[in-house]
Amino acid sequence: MPKDKDPYTLDYFVFARAEGDAPTRWVASGRRTHPVGLIPLNKLKHHGVPWESRAVERNALRMLSACSRVVRINSQPHSLFFGFRGINWQFRYTPDILAHVHSSFLDELLEGRPLCEAVAEPFHSEIAFEDAVPVLFEMKATSDKSLDEPSNQTKMNSVEAIYAHVDQPFLVLTERPHINTDLLGTITHLEAGARDRIGDLERSRCLFAFGREKCMTYRTLSEALGGQPKGERLVKALHLKQFLSIDLRRGLVPNAPVWLRQQTEIGRDV
């Protein structure tokens, strides 16, 4: 499976997963025996998932968690073990992130669109988990030169070939241009409502605020739900719970469009 010019021949490969979608690897690197840190994600029931790099992997997890086209996220989702013919050594690779996304999100990334731009796009309808596409991400810092090392390049060529063989989308993304500090600032404000409780009452209030509309501005909806800070915080929480979708391309500006994703239309035929 490696490139033709590579003398190595892949002999076998096997995937290993933990029970219950838990991360399979809790070490940060070969020099540590514990993760650098944990981050609770609203798209993994607020379970803490490990990250290795604050500037790259952790920020990518935060961005994907705020994206309306991402249904579920996990880090270190499985380990891939493989070996080369004639080499008495087993190799291991663990991808950084697994995200279940809408197909349009994957298509844009494959076309070369930066992750930060794809994340900021609003999405106007719900996405069923069974309709989402699983995508694996390997996140690299701009200063990371490991992909230039011949031995690591051979390993990654084999990893990419294995995922292609099993029809698993796999993307290697670098810090630049895929992670944007302006978007991260917006996400920091969004995260104020990440762990707020959202129940039927909050959803009903939101539906009645929309009335017959499908889209409102961030300011108008926030005022209808109680103003600053209560109303704004509720809008943020509803976005992160995938009930609403805020257009994040210009940040949380007053006239940012906010779309209602819920299909139920309470009171619209009255």
C-alpha positions, 0 to 999 in steps of 0.5 A: 500500500505505500507509494511505489517508490517505497520499498516497504510492503504492508503485511497486516493492519488491525483497528482497536477501539475502547468500549463506549466510544471512550478514547483509546489512548490517554498518553500525550506523547511517548515521553508522558504517561498522562494526557496534557489536559482534558476538555468537556465537549457538548457533543460528547455529553460533556465527557472530558476528552484528552488533547495533546496540543493546546494551540492545535488539537484543543482548539480544533476540538473547540471549533468542531464543537461549535460547528452546526454541521458537526454532530458528534466528536471524540478524540483519540477514537481508536488505534491502528496497528500495522506491520511491514513484511520482513520487519519485526516491529509493529507500528501504532497510529492513533488519529487526533479527532473523529468527527461525525459531520454533514457531507457538505462539510467534508466536501469543502475540506476536501476541496481545500477550504480552511477548517475555520471557514467551514466551521463558521458556516451556519446550517439551516436544518437538523442532521440525524446521526445516521446520516453523518459522515465519520471523518478522522483528523490529524492536527499538526502545528505549523512548526511541526517538521515530523512529516518531513522526516522520511521514516515518519513520511513512510508511516503516514503514507501507509496510514493514509493508504489503509484508511483509503482502503477501508473508505475512511475519510482522513485529513491531515490539517496544519495549524495555518490556515485551518485555525483562526484566532478571531473565530476562537475568540468568538467560540470563547464567548459562545462557550459561556452557555456550553453547560447551561441546562436546556429543557422543553421550556427553553426550547418552547420560548425560543420557538414562540420568539421565532413565530412564523420566521425561520431566521432572526438577528442575534440581537433581536432574538436575544432581546426576545429571550430576555436581553443581556445577559440572560437572553444572549446566553440562552441563544449561545446555549441553544446554538451549542445544543444544535437547536439554533445555528448562528452565522459565525462568519463575522462573529457574534455581531448584533445583526448576525443571522440566527437560524432555527433548526428545529422542525417543530413549528409551535403556534404557526397555524394559529 
